[in-house]
Amino acid sequence: MDRKMANRKLIRLSQLKSKLAIENLEEIDWVTFGVIVKKVTPQSANNGRTFSIWRLNDLRDLSQCVSLFLFGDVHKEHWKTEQGTV
């Protein structure tokens, strides 16, 4: 993990909103980790394609969640991922 994180900045999901307000994250090599705390049943978009929505949290502040929308091949590959997965 130390090798994978070398020269990267860890930003907790619960800090993401405040970091976006003060830093240009597009210019930084950063990573975050999250736990799937809620999954919405897959839905159909207006174009007929199916997508999933996951709510992610870093377990530091349960009131700060990030919604992740999965479309296309990502949805097809990961929609069965279980709640509680990191």
C-alpha positions as CSV (number, residue, x, y, z in Angstrom):
1,M,0.0,0.0,0.0
2,D,2.9,2.4,0.7
3,R,4.2,1.9,-2.8
4,K,0.7,2.5,-4.3
5,M,0.2,5.7,-2.2
6,A,3.7,7.1,-2.9
7,N,3.3,10.7,-4.1
8,R,-0.4,10.6,-3.8
9,K,-2.6,12.6,-1.3
10,L,-5.3,10.8,0.7
11,I,-8.5,12.8,0.9
12,R,-11.2,11.3,3.1
13,L,-14.7,11.3,1.6
14,S,-16.0,13.4,4.5
15,Q,-13.4,16.0,3.6
16,L,-14.0,16.0,-0.2
17,K,-16.5,18.9,-0.3
18,S,-14.3,21.2,1.7
19,K,-11.2,20.2,-0.3
20,L,-13.0,20.9,-3.6
21,A,-13.8,24.4,-2.3
22,I,-10.2,25.3,-1.5
23,E,-8.0,23.2,-3.8
24,N,-7.9,22.4,-7.5
25,L,-8.0,18.6,-7.2
26,E,-7.5,18.2,-11.0
27,E,-3.9,19.2,-10.5
28,I,-3.2,16.7,-7.6
29,D,-2.8,13.0,-7.7
30,W,-5.2,12.0,-5.0
31,V,-7.1,8.9,-3.8
32,T,-10.0,8.3,-1.5
33,F,-11.6,5.2,0.1
34,G,-15.2,4.6,0.8
35,V,-17.6,2.0,2.0
36,I,-20.8,1.3,0.2
37,V,-23.4,2.2,2.9
38,K,-26.4,2.1,0.7
39,K,-27.3,0.8,-2.8
40,V,-30.4,1.9,-4.7
41,T,-32.1,-0.7,-6.8
42,P,-30.8,-0.4,-10.4
43,Q,-32.9,2.1,-12.4
44,S,-33.5,2.8,-16.1
45,A,-32.4,6.1,-17.6
46,N,-34.6,8.0,-20.2
47,N,-32.5,6.3,-22.9
48,G,-33.4,2.9,-21.6
49,R,-30.0,2.0,-20.2
50,T,-29.7,0.7,-16.7
51,F,-27.6,2.4,-14.0
52,S,-26.9,2.0,-10.3
53,I,-26.4,4.5,-7.5
54,W,-24.2,3.8,-4.5
55,R,-23.9,6.0,-1.4
56,L,-20.3,5.9,-0.1
57,N,-19.0,7.0,3.3
58,D,-15.6,6.9,5.0
59,L,-17.2,5.9,8.4
60,R,-15.7,9.0,10.0
61,D,-18.8,11.2,9.6
62,L,-21.9,9.2,8.7
63,S,-23.8,12.4,7.7
64,Q,-21.3,13.1,4.9
65,C,-22.0,10.7,2.0
66,V,-21.0,10.8,-1.6
67,S,-23.4,9.4,-4.3
68,L,-21.7,7.4,-7.0
69,F,-23.6,6.8,-10.3
70,L,-22.5,3.7,-12.3
71,F,-23.3,3.6,-16.0
72,G,-22.4,1.4,-18.9
73,D,-19.7,-1.3,-18.5
74,V,-19.0,-0.1,-15.0
75,H,-22.6,-0.8,-14.0
76,K,-22.6,-4.2,-15.8
77,E,-19.4,-5.2,-14.0
78,H,-20.1,-4.0,-10.5
79,W,-23.9,-3.7,-9.9
80,K,-23.8,-6.9,-7.8
81,T,-21.2,-5.6,-5.4
82,E,-22.5,-6.0,-1.9
83,Q,-23.3,-3.2,0.5
84,G,-20.5,-2.9,3.1
85,T,-17.7,-3.4,0.4
86,V,-14.8,-1.0,0.6
